[in-house]
C-alpha cells in the first residue's frame, strides 16, 4: 500500500492540492447549475454562458498545472528539488499564468454581456462595449507579457535566464483585476437601480453582484503574498500561500459570475432575463429587442397598453392603473358593437403588485386567458 504523504513545514504540497480540490468542487457546481438553469427555463445558451464555460475549462486546466507544480516541488524548498523537477515546475508555472489570465478575462466579459441583456439604455450598452474592449486589450497585453517574460527560446525558464520583474508584473495584473471587479460591482448597481421593481428586490440583485467583493479580498491577499515573496530566491516554497489564494480567487470569480443565474435571483429580475429570452424565442420583441419599453427603466407613473388579436376580433387593449402602478385583474376589452369581454389573470402566475415590469407585459401577452361573458342573445 502506498505511503500517505504528510504535510510538514518543509512539504506543503499536499495542502495546496487539497485546497485546489476543495475550490474546484463549488466551481463545477456553480457552472453546472448555471447551464442547467438556462437550458431548463430558457432552453438555449447565450454568449455569456459560452464565455463562462470556456473560462471554466481554462480554470480546470490551470488547476491541473497547479497539481503538476505540486508534484514537482511547489510548497517545498527549492534546494531539495532535482534538476528535472525544477524544469517541470517552471514550465507548469508558466502555463498556469497563461491560463489564469483568460480565465479571469472571460469571466468578466460574461458578466458584462449579462448586464447588457438587462438594459435597453443605449448609453449603458455602450459603456459595456467599452469595458469589454478594455478587458480584451488588457487580456491580450497581459498574455503577451506573460508569454515573453523571459528571453527566448526558453521563455518559461526563470532560473539562470534574463527576465523582467515577474513579481512586479503580477502585482500590477492583480491590482487591475481589483479595479475591474470594483467596476463590475458599481456598474450593475447603477443599471439595476433604474429597473422598475421594489427596493427590496433591487437590494437582493445588487447584493448578488456585490459578492465580487470576495474576489477583491482574495486578489488583495495575492498582492500581499506577492510582495512578501519579492525578496525570496526560493521559487517553490515562498509561493505556496500565493498558489492557494490564486485558486480561491479563481473559484470565487467564476462562482460569483454564476450567482445571478440561480432561480431566486432570476425571479427577482423584473426586467426578466428569462422572459426577455423567451420573447426572443417567440419572436415578440419590442423596439429595443427585449419585449419591454423604456418606461420600465424610468421613474414616475406610466401607462402601458398591451394588445391581443384573434380571428374574430379587432385589437384589444388593457391598461395599468397609472395612479397605483398595479395591473387590474379584470380589465375590459371591446369586441365590437357594445359587447365586452373580461380578461382574468391566471392565479398560478401571481406576482407582487409593486411596479410596472416586463413580467406584466409578457403575462398579458402569453398566459392570460380570455373568457367571453356576452349573453347568448
MONORPE-V215696 format. One record per residue. N is the residue number from 1. PHI is phi in whole degrees, 0 to 359 (999 if undefined). NEAR is the number of other ideal C-beta (glycine too) atoms within 8 Angstrom. D_CENTER is the distance of its C-alpha to the mean C-alpha in whole Angstrom. Layout:
n=N phi=PHI near=NEAR d_center=D_CENTER
n=N phi=PHI near=NEAR d_center=D_CENTER
This chain:
n=1 phi=999 near=2 d_center=44
n=2 phi=291 near=3 d_center=42
n=3 phi=292 near=4 d_center=42
n=4 phi=282 near=4 d_center=39
n=5 phi=283 near=7 d_center=37
n=6 phi=262 near=6 d_center=38
n=7 phi=272 near=7 d_center=36
n=8 phi=234 near=6 d_center=38
n=9 phi=291 near=4 d_center=38
n=10 phi=252 near=7 d_center=39
n=11 phi=215 near=11 d_center=36
n=12 phi=258 near=12 d_center=33
n=13 phi=301 near=14 d_center=31
n=14 phi=300 near=12 d_center=31
n=15 phi=296 near=11 d_center=29
n=16 phi=295 near=16 d_center=26
n=17 phi=295 near=11 d_center=26
n=18 phi=297 near=8 d_center=26
n=19 phi=297 near=11 d_center=23
n=20 phi=298 near=12 d_center=21
n=21 phi=295 near=8 d_center=22
n=22 phi=300 near=7 d_center=21
n=23 phi=282 near=13 d_center=17
n=24 phi=290 near=11 d_center=17
n=25 phi=301 near=8 d_center=18
n=26 phi=295 near=9 d_center=15
n=27 phi=295 near=14 d_center=12
n=28 phi=298 near=9 d_center=14
n=29 phi=295 near=8 d_center=14
n=30 phi=294 near=12 d_center=11
n=31 phi=293 near=13 d_center=10
n=32 phi=298 near=8 d_center=13
n=33 phi=296 near=11 d_center=13
n=34 phi=295 near=12 d_center=10
n=35 phi=297 near=11 d_center=12
n=36 phi=298 near=8 d_center=15
n=37 phi=299 near=12 d_center=14
n=38 phi=296 near=13 d_center=13
n=39 phi=290 near=10 d_center=16
n=40 phi=285 near=7 d_center=18
n=41 phi=254 near=9 d_center=18
n=42 phi=252 near=11 d_center=17
n=43 phi=68 near=6 d_center=19
n=44 phi=198 near=8 d_center=17
n=45 phi=251 near=7 d_center=14
n=46 phi=250 near=10 d_center=12
n=47 phi=300 near=7 d_center=11
n=48 phi=296 near=12 d_center=8
n=49 phi=291 near=12 d_center=9
n=50 phi=296 near=9 d_center=11
n=51 phi=294 near=13 d_center=9
n=52 phi=290 near=16 d_center=7
n=53 phi=290 near=10 d_center=11
n=54 phi=296 near=9 d_center=13
n=55 phi=300 near=17 d_center=11
n=56 phi=297 near=12 d_center=12
n=57 phi=297 near=8 d_center=15
n=58 phi=298 near=13 d_center=16
n=59 phi=294 near=14 d_center=15
n=60 phi=295 near=9 d_center=17
n=61 phi=296 near=10 d_center=20
n=62 phi=295 near=13 d_center=19
n=63 phi=296 near=13 d_center=20
n=64 phi=296 near=8 d_center=23
n=65 phi=293 near=13 d_center=24
n=66 phi=294 near=17 d_center=24
n=67 phi=299 near=10 d_center=26
n=68 phi=292 near=10 d_center=29
n=69 phi=297 near=15 d_center=29
n=70 phi=295 near=13 d_center=30
n=71 phi=290 near=6 d_center=33
n=72 phi=236 near=12 d_center=34
n=73 phi=117 near=14 d_center=34
n=74 phi=297 near=15 d_center=31
n=75 phi=92 near=14 d_center=32
n=76 phi=235 near=13 d_center=36
n=77 phi=299 near=9 d_center=38
n=78 phi=298 near=12 d_center=38
n=79 phi=289 near=5 d_center=42
n=80 phi=270 near=7 d_center=42
n=81 phi=268 near=13 d_center=40
n=82 phi=280 near=5 d_center=42
n=83 phi=297 near=6 d_center=42
n=84 phi=293 near=6 d_center=40
n=85 phi=294 near=10 d_center=37
n=86 phi=297 near=13 d_center=37
n=87 phi=294 near=9 d_center=36
n=88 phi=295 near=10 d_center=34
n=89 phi=299 near=15 d_center=32
n=90 phi=295 near=13 d_center=32
n=91 phi=294 near=9 d_center=31
n=92 phi=293 near=13 d_center=28
n=93 phi=296 near=13 d_center=27
n=94 phi=298 near=12 d_center=27
n=95 phi=294 near=11 d_center=25
n=96 phi=299 near=12 d_center=22
n=97 phi=295 near=10 d_center=22
n=98 phi=296 near=11 d_center=21
n=99 phi=288 near=13 d_center=18
n=100 phi=298 near=12 d_center=17
n=101 phi=303 near=13 d_center=16
n=102 phi=282 near=12 d_center=14
n=103 phi=299 near=15 d_center=12
n=104 phi=288 near=12 d_center=11
n=105 phi=296 near=13 d_center=11
n=106 phi=294 near=13 d_center=10
n=107 phi=298 near=14 d_center=6
n=108 phi=294 near=14 d_center=7
n=109 phi=297 near=13 d_center=8
n=110 phi=294 near=15 d_center=5
n=111 phi=293 near=13 d_center=4
n=112 phi=299 near=13 d_center=8
n=113 phi=298 near=14 d_center=9
n=114 phi=297 near=11 d_center=7
n=115 phi=295 near=13 d_center=9
n=116 phi=297 near=10 d_center=12
n=117 phi=287 near=11 d_center=12
n=118 phi=264 near=11 d_center=13
n=119 phi=231 near=12 d_center=16
n=120 phi=267 near=10 d_center=19
n=121 phi=290 near=10 d_center=20
n=122 phi=297 near=6 d_center=21
n=123 phi=297 near=6 d_center=21
n=124 phi=292 near=12 d_center=17
n=125 phi=294 near=11 d_center=16
n=126 phi=296 near=8 d_center=19
n=127 phi=300 near=9 d_center=17
n=128 phi=297 near=13 d_center=14
n=129 phi=298 near=8 d_center=16
n=130 phi=297 near=8 d_center=17
n=131 phi=296 near=12 d_center=14
n=132 phi=296 near=11 d_center=13
n=133 phi=298 near=8 d_center=17
n=134 phi=299 near=8 d_center=17
n=135 phi=296 near=13 d_center=14
n=136 phi=296 near=10 d_center=16
n=137 phi=297 near=8 d_center=20
n=138 phi=300 near=11 d_center=18
n=139 phi=295 near=11 d_center=17
n=140 phi=295 near=8 d_center=21
n=141 phi=296 near=8 d_center=23
n=142 phi=293 near=10 d_center=21
n=143 phi=296 near=11 d_center=22
n=144 phi=296 near=8 d_center=25
n=145 phi=295 near=9 d_center=26
n=146 phi=291 near=12 d_center=25
n=147 phi=288 near=8 d_center=27
n=148 phi=240 near=8 d_center=30
n=149 phi=288 near=12 d_center=30
n=150 phi=230 near=11 d_center=34
n=151 phi=294 near=7 d_center=37
n=152 phi=288 near=5 d_center=37
n=153 phi=272 near=3 d_center=38
n=154 phi=268 near=8 d_center=36
n=155 phi=293 near=11 d_center=33
n=156 phi=274 near=10 d_center=32
n=157 phi=273 near=10 d_center=35
n=158 phi=267 near=10 d_center=35
n=159 phi=277 near=7 d_center=38
n=160 phi=71 near=3 d_center=41
n=161 phi=225 near=9 d_center=39
n=162 phi=272 near=4 d_center=39
n=163 phi=229 near=9 d_center=35
n=164 phi=281 near=6 d_center=33
n=165 phi=289 near=6 d_center=32
n=166 phi=294 near=9 d_center=29
n=167 phi=296 near=10 d_center=28
n=168 phi=297 near=9 d_center=28
n=169 phi=300 near=12 d_center=26
n=170 phi=289 near=11 d_center=23
n=171 phi=298 near=11 d_center=24
n=172 phi=296 near=8 d_center=23
n=173 phi=297 near=10 d_center=20
n=174 phi=288 near=12 d_center=19
n=175 phi=293 near=9 d_center=20
n=176 phi=294 near=9 d_center=18
n=177 phi=298 near=10 d_center=15
n=178 phi=296 near=12 d_center=16
n=179 phi=299 near=8 d_center=16
n=180 phi=294 near=12 d_center=13
n=181 phi=293 near=13 d_center=11
n=182 phi=298 near=9 d_center=14
n=183 phi=297 near=9 d_center=13
n=184 phi=284 near=13 d_center=10
n=185 phi=262 near=12 d_center=11
n=186 phi=286 near=8 d_center=14
n=187 phi=298 near=12 d_center=13
n=188 phi=300 near=13 d_center=11
n=189 phi=298 near=11 d_center=14
n=190 phi=293 near=9 d_center=16
n=191 phi=294 near=13 d_center=15
n=192 phi=294 near=12 d_center=15
n=193 phi=297 near=8 d_center=18
n=194 phi=266 near=9 d_center=20
n=195 phi=287 near=15 d_center=19
n=196 phi=281 near=11 d_center=22
n=197 phi=208 near=11 d_center=21
n=198 phi=296 near=8 d_center=23
n=199 phi=297 near=5 d_center=22
n=200 phi=290 near=6 d_center=21
n=201 phi=292 near=10 d_center=19
n=202 phi=297 near=12 d_center=17
n=203 phi=297 near=8 d_center=17
n=204 phi=300 near=10 d_center=16
n=205 phi=293 near=15 d_center=13
n=206 phi=295 near=12 d_center=13
n=207 phi=298 near=8 d_center=13
n=208 phi=304 near=10 d_center=10
n=209 phi=282 near=15 d_center=8
n=210 phi=291 near=9 d_center=12
n=211 phi=300 near=9 d_center=11
n=212 phi=291 near=13 d_center=10
n=213 phi=299 near=8 d_center=14
n=214 phi=295 near=9 d_center=14
n=215 phi=297 near=12 d_center=12
n=216 phi=299 near=11 d_center=15
n=217 phi=300 near=8 d_center=18
n=218 phi=293 near=12 d_center=17
n=219 phi=292 near=13 d_center=17
n=220 phi=298 near=9 d_center=20
n=221 phi=297 near=10 d_center=22
n=222 phi=299 near=14 d_center=22
n=223 phi=298 near=12 d_center=23
n=224 phi=297 near=8 d_center=26
n=225 phi=289 near=12 d_center=27
n=226 phi=296 near=13 d_center=27
n=227 phi=296 near=9 d_center=29
n=228 phi=293 near=8 d_center=31
n=229 phi=276 near=11 d_center=32
n=230 phi=298 near=8 d_center=33
n=231 phi=271 near=3 d_center=36
n=232 phi=265 near=7 d_center=36
n=233 phi=257 near=4 d_center=38
n=234 phi=267 near=9 d_center=36
n=235 phi=293 near=11 d_center=33
n=236 phi=263 near=15 d_center=33
n=237 phi=284 near=11 d_center=34
n=238 phi=284 near=9 d_center=32
n=239 phi=249 near=11 d_center=29
n=240 phi=291 near=14 d_center=28
n=241 phi=293 near=7 d_center=26
n=242 phi=298 near=11 d_center=24
n=243 phi=297 near=13 d_center=23
n=244 phi=293 near=11 d_center=22
n=245 phi=298 near=12 d_center=20
n=246 phi=295 near=11 d_center=18
n=247 phi=295 near=14 d_center=18
n=248 phi=295 near=11 d_center=16
n=249 phi=297 near=13 d_center=14
n=250 phi=296 near=16 d_center=13
n=251 phi=297 near=13 d_center=12
n=252 phi=293 near=12 d_center=11
n=253 phi=298 near=14 d_center=8
n=254 phi=287 near=17 d_center=7
n=255 phi=297 near=11 d_center=8
n=256 phi=291 near=12 d_center=6
n=257 phi=289 near=13 d_center=3
n=258 phi=264 near=13 d_center=5
n=259 phi=303 near=11 d_center=7
n=260 phi=299 near=13 d_center=7
n=261 phi=266 near=10 d_center=8
n=262 phi=293 near=10 d_center=11
n=263 phi=306 near=7 d_center=14
n=264 phi=300 near=6 d_center=15
n=265 phi=288 near=13 d_center=13
n=266 phi=295 near=13 d_center=13
n=267 phi=293 near=6 d_center=17
n=268 phi=279 near=10 d_center=16
n=269 phi=281 near=13 d_center=15
n=270 phi=295 near=13 d_center=18
n=271 phi=286 near=16 d_center=17
n=272 phi=79 near=13 d_center=16
n=273 phi=295 near=13 d_center=13
n=274 phi=298 near=10 d_center=15
n=275 phi=283 near=11 d_center=18
n=276 phi=291 near=14 d_center=18
n=277 phi=295 near=11 d_center=17
n=278 phi=296 near=10 d_center=20
n=279 phi=296 near=13 d_center=22
n=280 phi=298 near=10 d_center=21
n=281 phi=295 near=9 d_center=22
n=282 phi=273 near=7 d_center=25
n=283 phi=79 near=6 d_center=26
n=284 phi=254 near=7 d_center=26
n=285 phi=245 near=8 d_center=24
n=286 phi=272 near=8 d_center=25
n=287 phi=296 near=4 d_center=26
n=288 phi=264 near=8 d_center=23
n=289 phi=84 near=7 d_center=21
n=290 phi=237 near=12 d_center=20
n=291 phi=80 near=13 d_center=23
n=292 phi=250 near=13 d_center=23
n=293 phi=231 near=8 d_center=25
n=294 phi=299 near=8 d_center=24
n=295 phi=295 near=9 d_center=26
n=296 phi=292 near=13 d_center=23
n=297 phi=248 near=11 d_center=22
n=298 phi=237 near=9 d_center=25
n=299 phi=268 near=2 d_center=27
n=300 phi=96 near=4 d_center=31
n=301 phi=273 near=6 d_center=32
n=302 phi=229 near=10 d_center=32
n=303 phi=238 near=7 d_center=33
n=304 phi=243 near=11 d_center=32
n=305 phi=255 near=7 d_center=34
n=306 phi=237 near=9 d_center=33
n=307 phi=235 near=7 d_center=35
n=308 phi=212 near=10 d_center=36
n=309 phi=240 near=7 d_center=39
n=310 phi=214 near=5 d_center=41
n=311 phi=293 near=3 d_center=44
n=312 phi=246 near=3 d_center=46
n=313 phi=218 near=8 d_center=45
n=314 phi=271 near=7 d_center=44
n=315 phi=298 near=6 d_center=41
n=316 phi=240 near=12 d_center=40
n=317 phi=226 near=8 d_center=38
n=318 phi=233 near=11 d_center=37
n=319 phi=239 near=9 d_center=36
n=320 phi=264 near=13 d_center=34
n=321 phi=299 near=9 d_center=36
n=322 phi=293 near=8 d_center=36
n=323 phi=275 near=5 d_center=37
n=324 phi=238 near=6 d_center=35
n=325 phi=59 near=12 d_center=32
n=326 phi=250 near=7 d_center=32
n=327 phi=268 near=9 d_center=33
n=328 phi=294 near=9 d_center=36
n=329 phi=283 near=6 d_center=37
n=330 phi=228 near=7 d_center=40
n=331 phi=291 near=9 d_center=40
n=332 phi=268 near=7 d_center=43
n=333 phi=233 near=13 d_center=42
n=334 phi=282 near=8 d_center=46
n=335 phi=247 near=10 d_center=47
n=336 phi=149 near=7 d_center=50
n=337 phi=286 near=3 d_center=53
n=338 phi=78 near=4 d_center=53
n=339 phi=268 near=8 d_center=51
n=340 phi=220 near=10 d_center=48
n=341 phi=225 near=13 d_center=45
n=342 phi=267 near=10 d_center=43
n=343 phi=255 near=13 d_center=39
n=344 phi=245 near=9 d_center=38
n=345 phi=288 near=10 d_center=34
n=346 phi=291 near=9 d_center=33
n=347 phi=296 near=5 d_center=33
n=348 phi=277 near=4 d_center=30
n=349 phi=236 near=8 d_center=28
n=350 phi=284 near=5 d_center=29
n=351 phi=209 near=7 d_center=26
n=352 phi=292 near=5 d_center=27
n=353 phi=274 near=7 d_center=29
n=354 phi=256 near=6 d_center=27
n=355 phi=199 near=9 d_center=26
n=356 phi=271 near=10 d_center=26
n=357 phi=212 near=14 d_center=23
n=358 phi=293 near=14 d_center=22
n=359 phi=296 near=10 d_center=23
n=360 phi=297 near=12 d_center=26
n=361 phi=294 near=12 d_center=27
n=362 phi=292 near=14 d_center=25
n=363 phi=296 near=13 d_center=27
n=364 phi=296 near=12 d_center=30
n=365 phi=275 near=9 d_center=30
n=366 phi=236 near=8 d_center=29
n=367 phi=238 near=6 d_center=30
n=368 phi=276 near=11 d_center=33
n=369 phi=260 near=6 d_center=36
n=370 phi=248 near=8 d_center=40
n=371 phi=243 near=8 d_center=43
n=372 phi=277 near=5 d_center=46
n=373 phi=254 near=6 d_center=48
n=374 phi=292 near=8 d_center=51
n=375 phi=291 near=3 d_center=55
n=376 phi=295 near=3 d_center=56
n=377 phi=277 near=2 d_center=59
